[in-house]
Amino acid sequence: VLHTGSRREGRSEELRLVDLDSGEQQVLLSGPLGPLQPVWSPDGKQIAYVQRSMDKPLKAGPQVAMPLGDIWTIDVASGELQQLTFTQAITRPPVWSPAGKLLAFVTAGGELGLVSSSEPGVIWRIGDQLLQPQFTRLGFIP
């Protein structure tokens, strides 16, 4: 992820794919994207990232983490984008399941959730809301 500009003049980010052998670079995403926190899928064909709507203000409180946005995926070969969640409340980078079908995430309210890459908008919540989430890592056990 390449950051350019400043807060005063306007920031812009680019998510680039770099060929380590040739040094050739391909821009996958660009614009005022915010903190993307990209994560490769297990098969290397997609990248999941978190992006928030730049036209909505950020909301956080003393017991609520700052939300980063929603989970999106980009197909590396085609550049096709897909929005998977519609909550604007994801607080950590998503984690791919080993088979690459599900993504786990944590919301600003401390809820754990799952979303399928083949069923955008359908979210499974795991357990109850946590009052003080202390997660440092979220993952799948094969």
Sequence and secondary structure as in RCSB ss.txt:
>XXXX:A:sequence
VLHTGSRREGRSEELRLVDLDSGEQQVLLSGPLGPLQPVWSPDGKQIAYVQRSMDKPLKAGPQVAMPLGDIWTID
VASGELQQLTFTQAITRPPVWSPAGKLLAFVTAGGELGLVSSSEPGVIWRIGDQLLQPQFTRLGFIP
>XXXX:A:secstr
 EEEEETTTEEEEEEEEE TTT  EEEEEEES      EE TTSSEEEEEE  TTS    BTTB    BEEEEEE
TTT  EEE   SS B S  EE TTSSEEEEEBTTS EEEEETTSTT EEEES   SS   S      
